[in-house]
Amino acid sequence: MLRTMLNIKENIDISKFARLIALLKTFSKGYLPKKSKILEFEHITKFLGEAPDNIYLAVKVVLIMGYSGACRREELTNISVEDVEFKSDSVFVSVPKTKTNVSRLFVVSDLEWIRLIQTYAGLRPPHTTSRRFFLNYRNGSCTIQPIGINKIGQMPKTIAMFLDLPNSDSFSGHCFRRSSASHLANSGGDLLTIKRHGGWKSSTVAEGYVEASIKKKVEVSQMLSSRSSARSPVPSCSQSIVPATREEEVECTTGATTIEHVNSSVVNTYDNIPVLVVKAGDNCVFNVNVYNNCSIQK
């Protein structure tokens, strides 16, 4: 940000100042950016179930869409009526305008959540000129004025205050996005799934959510604390080499696994070395070259 603004406003490219860059890197060591706290899924379900609709209906719908689509506050602000499509058992929401210019589509499938969205959409005044989906909500009805980006950014704090959560000021406008990505990682979502869900071009941010996943840390702990399983027995086969004009089939057992066919009639055409062709299935074939210093006994 500093480099860009100096380049735009003052026409100075600080990347050419090596000593300045080194100084900035030195002072930036140990800096931890302030991140928004997240809402646990229990908090989300409690707020949606206990908060009165005549006061918090708009906040509920913003929470549902922000959480379901890992949306930023500006993305929620810019969602239009045309971006929301109602199906019989789901709601499809398009996010065409994003920070990374990567359009996204997410689906809301919970029936109770769909009911809240439909209820809010049905309160839209017919004479409003704005095409934005989120309109101000007061006393059980919507006004013609759209909800601004700052008010949407304050909604996580409003939810935290209703639930009486500590440090409600730490729930910023990025709360919905961080909560969605964190819950997806804790539910077993891989890096690619999280990256696609949030629309990140770089894997760095998505890797951070996977790294911080509680479920992943528990899995690692279980791997480290569990005993190593005994190695499976080495497969043993017996078959004599036969001339190339003859083909035989024998069984090769490996404990609980049985290899169905061992074809011993193949000969390497380049140096006339016998080859064992072991077929363990339709898509699994092993070729074993038998040289002069090797022997297979019956």
C-alpha angles and dihedrals in degrees: 000000000000092000093049096048094048089050093050101039102032102020089234121140105206091187086082092061102083096180091051092051091050090050093050091049090051094052093044093060112113093016113141117193116231109251130195118253116245133235115238116228089249089057091051095050092044093052093046090049102041107031112094114249095219089067108023105031094112091046090051093053092046089050092050094050095039092051097041094050102031087237130183118227093254090051091054090047093054097047107120133201090257090057093063116075121183119214129182094265105010147032121234116207124189122205104198099164113060137156092248094041089243110132115218139196125203134177132222109206105163107111095218091049090049090052091054092050092048091048092052093045090051091059093061111125111242093220097055115121097201118095093201112118099221114070128174113275123209133164095350098312139081124243127214092252116096121231112258128229094251093054091050088049090055095052096086088056089049090053092048091050092050090050090045092235118171119257094015090176089068091067101091133175090276091063097096093052095047092045092052095048093044094051091047091053092047090050091059101267113160127227095266093049093050092046092052093043093055097035094236116165093197123058094217097088094041090050088055092058092048091047091051093046111126091208092055091050091051090050091051090049091052091049092051095045098044122090119251111259117242115265116257116249117271111255114254125200134175124201135136123232111254132189118284092251094064130069127195135180124215135169121251115195127198103185106274093006125074122199105212106207137026112184111196101176099089119107125191103247094208101059102004093247115157115245129204112215109200115193113195095170144327094298102029121078127158124197114202118190114211113209130191094269092054129074136185116210130202 
